[in-house]
Amino acid sequence: MRKIKLTIAGFLKIFSVHKNLKVFLLLSLPFLTQLSCNTTEPPLVIPPKDPRTYTWTIDTLINNSFQTAMRRIWGCAPNDVYIGGHNADTPGCLWHYNGESWEPVNLPVITFDVNGIYGFSSNDVWVVGETATDFSLILHFNGTNWQNYSNSTGKALRCIWGSSPSNIWAAGTNTLFHFNGSSWNNSSFFIPSQGVHILSMSGLNSNDIYMVGGRNDVVQPLDTSFYYLYQFDGSQWTVVDSSYITNNDNVRNFGVQLKTIGGELYSASDRLFKKEGNKWEIINDDPLIFSLGGSSSNNIFGAGINATVYHFNGSDWKEITIKEGFQEPIYDIWTDGTEAFMVAMDGIRTFVIHGK
């Protein structure tokens, strides 16, 4: 404060030749003093690190069981991430990361598989999968405890997505449920005579939602897999595209894993696709890719077999080496733009790849 007084005193001495000016300056002293005392520098904003320069670490999850095979991931922050899958030890079907370590989550029902995780906040997380009796597993975390919404009218659920906490869809083996904010109800959709497994789901808004279903027909000499792309237009689900794969032919019009990134729809299977109007454009043709994740159109990861990882920065794709010698397939990816998590496994152990 001493420095401020000296500065103002000197200022008055120099300009005191004009009486009116001196009066003006005296009246302005409180204002000038306030400015001098309260002026602060704007907070320093540190831009997020370039994902291509992340330092990658790998955590191994085994949980003292014969098999820990996690395949799905979702998070709302780098210190609040979930992964789910199959575990020979029931308590290990869902794991949570608190920013320091991974711990298995105790669920209120005997769980066989956790196949889908989706949420809107740390206090609003949904998990779907399959119970030990082959029925639909539906669980909700409210920030304090897990609530059981499992339904015996449906089969194994494999995916979940919602546009809001009161508009959520979950689907799986010949099964489709809708949550209206209070209850889960069966919904109708086309099921081929051979049946169908809905494998993934994502959307752009409540009236533009997509899901991919698949079935396998073993008809010698060809083993054929069929895939259906369903769309919900706000009133009903319809099949809008299809593709098939045989031992001799691979006609993919879209990928199996769907993700909404930056308000646009992407899919992955043997390559990466982006939905452009009514068509799917190939944006990365590496046949090793079958999973993806991103925080914006300028930050997208694609990954798959042999720990293959690519990053898109809005201009180009660059292949990234996670760790020399690491060759396990990567099944799912989550990132918020500041850190990235990837789930890989070798059939027995799960590896969580963390970049920051």
C-alpha positions in Angstrom: 0.0 0.0 0.0 3.0 2.4 0.6 3.9 2.2 -3.1 0.4 3.3 -4.1 0.4 6.3 -1.7 3.8 7.5 -3.1 2.6 7.2 -6.7 -0.5 9.2 -6.1 1.4 11.9 -4.1 3.8 12.3 -6.9 1.1 12.5 -9.4 -0.7 15.3 -7.4 2.5 17.3 -7.0 3.2 17.4 -10.7 -0.3 18.4 -11.7 -1.4 20.6 -8.8 -0.9 23.8 -10.9 -4.5 23.6 -11.9 -6.9 23.8 -8.9 -9.9 22.2 -10.6 -7.7 19.3 -11.8 -6.4 18.9 -8.2 -9.9 18.7 -6.9 -10.8 16.1 -9.6 -7.9 14.0 -8.7 -8.6 14.2 -5.0 -12.2 13.0 -5.6 -10.8 10.2 -7.8 -8.4 8.9 -5.2 -10.7 6.2 -3.7 -11.4 4.9 -7.2 -7.7 4.9 -8.2 -6.8 3.2 -5.0 -9.5 0.6 -5.4 -8.2 -0.2 -8.9 -4.7 -0.5 -7.7 -5.6 -2.9 -4.9 -8.2 -5.1 -6.7 -6.6 -5.5 -10.1 -5.8 -9.2 -10.6 -4.3 -11.1 -13.5 -6.7 -13.4 -15.4 -6.3 -17.1 -14.5 -3.8 -19.0 -16.5 -5.5 -21.5 -18.8 -3.4 -24.5 -19.6 -4.4 -26.1 -22.9 -4.9 -29.9 -22.8 -1.9 -32.0 -23.8 -1.7 -33.2 -27.3 -2.9 -36.9 -27.2 -0.1 -37.8 -29.5 2.3 -37.0 -26.8 0.6 -38.8 -24.0 2.6 -41.0 -21.6 1.0 -44.4 -21.6 0.8 -46.8 -18.7 -0.8 -50.3 -18.4 -2.6 -51.7 -15.4 -3.3 -55.5 -15.2 -6.5 -56.7 -13.6 -6.8 -60.3 -12.5 -8.7 -60.2 -9.2 -7.4 -63.6 -8.1 -9.8 -65.3 -10.5 -9.2 -67.7 -13.4 -10.6 -65.1 -16.0 -11.0 -61.4 -15.9 -12.2 -60.3 -19.3 -13.4 -56.7 -19.4 -14.7 -55.3 -22.7 -16.6 -52.1 -22.1 -15.7 -48.7 -20.6 -17.4 -45.5 -19.7 -16.5 -42.5 -17.6 -17.6 -39.1 -16.6 -14.1 -37.9 -15.5 -10.6 -39.3 -15.4 -11.0 -40.1 -11.8 -14.4 -41.7 -12.2 -14.2 -44.5 -14.8 -16.0 -47.9 -15.1 -15.1 -51.0 -17.0 -17.2 -54.1 -17.4 -17.2 -57.6 -18.8 -17.0 -61.2 -17.7 -15.2 -62.6 -14.6 -14.9 -66.1 -13.3 -15.4 -64.4 -9.9 -18.8 -62.7 -9.8 -17.7 -59.5 -7.9 -15.2 -58.8 -10.6 -17.7 -58.2 -13.5 -17.5 -54.4 -12.9 -14.5 -52.3 -11.9 -14.2 -48.6 -10.9 -11.2 -46.3 -11.1 -11.1 -43.4 -8.6 -8.0 -41.7 -10.1 -5.6 -43.8 -8.2 -6.5 -47.5 -8.4 -9.0 -50.0 -9.9 -11.3 -51.8 -7.6 -14.1 -54.4 -8.2 -17.6 -53.1 -7.6 -19.9 -55.2 -5.4 -23.3 -55.4 -7.2 -26.6 -56.3 -5.6 -27.3 -59.4 -7.9 -25.3 -62.4 -9.1 -23.9 -61.2 -12.4 -22.7 -63.3 -15.3 -21.7 -60.5 -17.7 -21.6 -56.7 -17.8 -21.9 -55.7 -21.5 -22.8 -52.1 -21.4 -22.2 -49.0 -19.3 -23.6 -45.5 -19.8 -24.4 -42.5 -17.6 -25.0 -38.8 -17.3 -23.0 -38.0 -14.2 -21.2 -39.7 -11.3 -24.6 -40.0 -9.6 -26.5 -41.4 -12.6 -24.8 -44.5 -14.0 -26.4 -47.5 -15.7 -25.1 -51.0 -16.2 -26.6 -53.7 -18.4 -25.7 -57.3 -19.1 -26.7 -60.8 -18.2 -27.7 -62.4 -15.0 -26.6 -65.9 -13.9 -30.0 -67.2 -15.0 -29.7 -65.7 -18.6 -32.1 -62.8 -18.0 -31.7 -59.1 -18.6 -29.4 -57.4 -16.1 -30.2 -53.7 -15.5 -28.5 -51.8 -12.6 -28.4 -48.1 -11.6 -26.0 -46.2 -9.4 -27.4 -43.1 -7.8 -24.1 -42.0 -6.2 -24.7 -43.9 -3.0 -25.8 -47.4 -3.9 -26.8 -49.7 -6.8 -30.4 -50.4 -7.5 -31.6 -53.5 -9.3 -34.0 -53.1 -12.3 -33.2 -56.5 -13.8 -36.0 -57.9 -16.0 -36.9 -61.6 -16.4 -38.9 -60.9 -19.6 -35.7 -60.2 -21.6 -32.5 -62.0 -22.5 -28.9 -60.8 -22.2 -28.5 -57.1 -22.8 -25.4 -56.0 -24.7 -25.6 -52.2 -25.1 -27.2 -49.1 -23.6 -27.5 -45.4 -24.7 -29.7 -42.5 -23.8 -30.3 -38.9 -24.9 -31.4 -37.9 -21.4 -31.9 -39.5 -17.9 -35.6 -40.0 -18.9 -35.0 -41.4 -22.3 -32.7 -44.5 -22.3 -32.6 -47.6 -24.5 -31.0 -51.0 -23.8 -30.9 -53.9 -26.2 -29.4 -57.4 -26.6 -30.5 -60.9 -27.6 -34.0 -60.5 -29.2 -34.6 -57.8 -26.6 -35.2 -54.1 -26.5 -36.1 -52.0 -23.5 -36.9 -48.3 -23.1 -36.6 -46.3 -19.8 -39.0 -43.3 -19.5 -37.5 -41.9 -16.3 -39.3 -44.2 -13.9 -39.7 -47.7 -15.4 -38.2 -50.0 -18.1 -40.6 -51.3 -20.7 -40.4 -53.8 -23.6 -40.2 -52.2 -27.1 -40.8 -53.8 -30.5 -38.4 -54.0 -33.4 -37.7 -56.3 -36.3 -36.3 -59.7 -35.3 -35.4 -62.1 -38.1 -36.6 -65.7 -37.8 -33.1 -66.8 -36.8 -33.0 -64.2 -34.0 -30.6 -61.3 -33.6 -28.1 -60.0 -31.1 -28.1 -56.2 -30.8 -24.4 -55.4 -30.3 -24.1 -51.7 -30.0 -26.2 -48.5 -29.9 -25.7 -44.7 -30.1 -27.6 -41.7 -31.3 -27.6 -38.0 -32.3 -30.7 -37.0 -30.4 -34.0 -38.5 -29.1 -35.4 -38.9 -32.6 -32.3 -40.2 -34.3 -30.9 -43.3 -32.7 -29.1 -46.3 -34.2 -28.3 -49.8 -33.2 -26.4 -52.7 -34.9 -27.7 -56.2 -34.7 -26.0 -59.4 -35.9 -26.7 -63.1 -36.4 -24.6 -66.0 -37.6 -25.6 -68.8 -40.0 -23.2 -71.7 -40.2 -24.1 -73.1 -43.6 -21.3 -75.1 -45.2 -19.2 -74.4 -47.0 -19.7 -70.8 -46.0 -19.9 -69.4 -42.4 -22.0 -66.2 -42.9 -22.6 -63.4 -40.5 -25.4 -60.9 -41.2 -25.6 -57.4 -39.7 -28.6 -55.0 -39.5 -28.5 -51.3 -39.0 -31.6 -50.1 -37.1 -32.8 -46.5 -36.8 -35.3 -45.0 -34.4 -37.0 -41.9 -35.8 -38.9 -40.9 -32.7 -41.8 -43.3 -33.3 -40.5 -46.6 -34.4 -37.4 -48.8 -35.2 -36.8 -49.8 -38.8 -33.9 -51.6 -40.6 -32.2 -49.0 -42.8 -29.2 -51.0 -44.0 -27.6 -54.4 -43.8 -24.3 -56.2 -44.7 -22.8 -59.7 -44.5 -19.5 -61.4 -44.1 -18.5 -64.9 -45.3 -15.3 -66.8 -45.4 -14.7 -65.5 -49.0 -16.3 -62.0 -48.9 -16.5 -59.0 -46.6 -19.2 -56.6 -47.6 -19.3 -54.1 -44.7 -21.4 -51.0 -45.2 -21.0 -49.9 -41.6 -19.2 -51.0 -38.4 -20.5 -52.9 -35.5 -19.3 -50.6 -32.7 -21.3 -47.3 -32.8 -20.1 -44.1 -31.1 -21.4 -40.5 -31.1 -18.4 -38.1 -31.1 -18.8 -34.4 -31.4 -22.4 -34.6 -32.5 -21.6 -37.0 -35.3 -22.0 -40.8 -35.7 -19.1 -43.2 -36.2 -18.7 -46.9 -36.3 -15.9 -49.5 -36.3 -15.3 -53.0 -37.7 -12.3 -53.9 -39.8 -12.0 -50.1 -40.5 -13.5 -46.8 -39.3 -16.7 -45.3 -40.7 -18.3 -41.9 -40.4 -22.0 -41.3 -41.2 -22.4 -38.7 -43.9 -26.1 -38.2 -44.7 -27.5 -41.6 -45.6 -24.1 -43.1 -46.3 -21.1 -44.4 -44.3 -17.8 -43.0 -45.5 -14.6 -44.9 -44.7 -12.2 -42.6 -42.8 -9.5 -45.2 -41.9 -9.2 -48.4 -43.8 -6.8 -50.3 -41.5 -8.5 -53.8 -41.2 -7.1 -54.2 -37.7 -9.4 -51.6 -36.2 -12.6 -52.6 -34.5 -13.1 -50.1 -31.6 -13.1 -46.3 -31.3 -13.7 -43.4 -28.9 -13.2 -39.7 -28.8 -14.1 -36.4 -27.2 -14.6 -34.3 -30.3 -14.2 -34.4 -34.1 -10.6 -33.3 -33.6 -9.8 -36.0 -31.0 -10.7 -39.5 -32.1 -8.9 -42.8 -31.3 -9.3 -46.0 -33.3 -7.9 -49.3 -32.0 -8.1 -53.1 -32.4 -6.0 -56.2 -33.0 -2.4 -56.3 -32.0 -2.8 -53.2 -29.8 -3.1 -51.2 -33.0 -3.9 -47.5 -32.1 -4.6 -44.5 -34.3 -5.3 -40.9 -33.4 -7.1 -38.3 -35.5 -6.5 -34.6 -34.8 -8.9 -33.2 -37.3 -6.4 -33.2 -40.1 -4.7 -36.7 -40.3 -4.4 -40.1 -38.7 -1.3 -41.1 -36.9 -0.5 -44.5 -35.6 0.6 -44.6 -31.9 2.7 -47.2 -30.2 1.4 -47.8 -26.7 4.3 -50.0 -25.5 6.9 -52.0 -27.4 5.9 -55.7 -27.3 2.3 -55.2 -26.1 0.1 -57.0 -28.7 -3.3 -57.5 -27.0 -6.5 -56.5 -28.8 -8.2 -53.3 -27.6 -12.0 -53.6 -27.2 -13.2 -50.2 -26.1 -12.0 -46.6 -25.6 -13.0 -43.6 -23.4 -11.5 -40.1 -23.4 -12.6 -36.7 -22.1 -9.9 -34.8 -24.1 -7.5 -34.6 -21.2 -6.8 -38.3 -20.6 -7.6 -41.5 -22.4 -8.5 -45.1 -21.3 -8.5 -48.2 -23.4 -9.6 -51.8 -22.4 -7.6 -54.7 -23.8 -7.5 -58.4 -22.8 -5.8 -61.7 -23.7 -8.8 -63.9 -22.8 -7.6 -64.4 -19.2 -6.4 -61.0 -18.0 -7.6 -57.5 -18.6 -5.2 -54.6 -19.4 -6.3 -51.0 -18.9 -4.2 -48.6 -21.0 -4.1 -45.1 -19.6 -2.7 -42.1 -21.4 -2.2 -38.6 -20.0 
